[in-house]
Amino acid sequence: MLSKLFTAGALALALSTNAFAAEHEVKLLTADASGQTMIMEPGYLKIAKGDTVKFTPADPTHNVESMVIPQGAEAFNGPMGQPFSVTFNNEGVYLYKCTPHFVMGMLGVIQVDNAVNIDDVKQQWTTIEPGVMMNKERIAQYLEQAQ
């Protein structure tokens, strides 16, 4: 009887954790309302472990691909021009890009709970940054928000 109660309690806890998971949206925009081009909206997003992010391209020329991820996390690479969802199960900071518009600074940052790998992400950004020709200041601003 006690083991059945324990099993039922564990199952209820697992289900309740998933019940609180949220879905967020990041829009991959050619231009936003203020006229900024090749931009993720929002560019920085803080979520909880277990939450899902739906990446929604504004047109067929955009996709999403992870660049720097926390240790143990799974890399992701969405199809061109199609909505793509990722559930984030590992704590830390994720740096991602739109592959064809990387050089134009179309990158974003997602923080899942604590920014346990922020020093690594900032270090890797210094090696990635020379490949970005436009909008570099956005990434610096996004990374400063990750605490």
C-alpha positions in Angstrom: 0.0 0.0 0.0 2.8 2.4 0.9 4.6 1.8 -2.4 1.4 2.5 -4.3 1.0 5.8 -2.5 4.6 6.7 -3.1 4.3 5.8 -6.8 1.1 7.8 -7.1 2.7 10.8 -5.4 5.7 10.7 -7.6 3.5 10.5 -10.7 1.4 13.4 -9.5 4.6 15.5 -8.9 6.0 14.7 -12.3 2.7 15.6 -14.0 2.3 18.8 -12.0 5.9 19.9 -13.0 5.0 19.5 -16.7 1.7 21.2 -16.1 3.5 24.4 -15.2 5.8 24.4 -18.2 5.2 27.4 -20.4 5.4 27.9 -24.2 7.1 31.0 -25.4 7.5 32.4 -28.9 10.4 34.0 -30.6 9.7 35.6 -34.0 12.4 35.5 -36.6 11.9 38.9 -38.4 13.3 40.4 -41.5 12.4 43.8 -39.9 10.6 44.7 -36.7 8.2 47.6 -36.0 11.1 49.9 -35.2 12.9 49.2 -38.4 15.6 47.0 -37.1 16.5 44.3 -39.6 17.3 40.6 -39.2 16.2 40.4 -35.6 14.9 37.9 -33.2 11.9 39.1 -31.2 12.6 38.9 -28.3 16.4 38.8 -28.7 16.9 37.8 -25.1 14.4 35.5 -23.4 14.6 34.0 -19.9 12.6 30.9 -19.3 12.3 28.0 -16.8 13.7 24.5 -17.2 11.1 22.4 -19.1 9.6 25.4 -21.0 9.2 25.2 -24.8 10.2 28.0 -27.2 8.4 28.1 -30.6 10.5 29.8 -33.2 8.3 31.4 -35.9 10.0 32.6 -39.1 8.4 35.7 -40.8 9.3 34.3 -44.2 11.0 31.3 -45.9 14.5 32.6 -45.6 14.8 32.2 -41.8 15.6 29.2 -39.6 17.1 28.7 -36.1 20.2 26.8 -35.2 22.0 26.5 -31.8 25.6 27.8 -31.6 26.7 27.7 -28.0 24.8 25.5 -25.5 25.2 24.3 -21.9 27.1 21.1 -21.3 24.8 18.1 -21.7 22.2 20.1 -23.7 21.0 18.9 -27.1 21.9 21.1 -30.2 19.0 22.1 -32.4 18.6 23.1 -36.0 15.2 24.0 -37.4 14.0 23.8 -41.0 14.1 26.8 -43.3 10.9 28.9 -43.2 9.0 26.5 -40.9 7.9 27.0 -37.2 10.1 24.9 -34.9 9.8 24.2 -31.2 12.5 23.3 -28.7 11.9 22.2 -25.1 14.8 23.4 -22.9 15.7 20.8 -20.3 19.1 22.0 -19.3 19.9 25.1 -17.2 22.2 27.7 -18.7 22.6 30.2 -21.6 22.0 29.3 -25.2 23.3 31.4 -28.1 21.5 30.7 -31.4 21.3 32.1 -34.9 19.4 32.3 -38.2 21.9 30.4 -40.4 21.6 32.5 -43.6 21.6 35.8 -41.7 24.3 35.1 -39.1 26.6 37.6 -40.8 23.9 40.2 -40.4 23.7 39.6 -36.6 20.5 37.7 -36.6 21.2 35.9 -33.3 19.5 35.5 -30.0 20.0 34.4 -26.4 17.9 32.2 -24.2 18.6 31.8 -20.6 17.1 28.8 -18.8 17.0 29.3 -15.1 20.5 30.2 -13.9 23.2 31.4 -16.3 25.6 28.7 -15.1 27.7 28.8 -18.4 27.7 32.5 -19.0 31.5 32.8 -18.8 31.8 30.1 -21.4 29.2 31.7 -23.7 30.9 35.1 -23.5 34.3 33.5 -24.2 33.0 31.6 -27.2 31.2 34.8 -28.4 34.7 36.5 -28.7 35.7 33.8 -31.3 32.3 34.0 -33.1 32.0 37.8 -33.2 34.4 38.4 -36.1 32.1 36.5 -38.4 29.2 39.0 -37.7 29.3 42.1 -39.8 26.2 43.9 -38.5 24.3 44.4 -35.2 27.1 43.0 -33.0 25.9 45.4 -30.2 22.7 43.4 -29.9 24.4 40.3 -28.8 26.5 42.1 -26.2 23.3 43.6 -24.8 21.6 40.3 -24.7 24.6 38.6 -23.0 24.7 41.4 -20.4 21.1 40.6 -19.5 22.0 37.0 -18.7 22.8 36.8 -15.0 
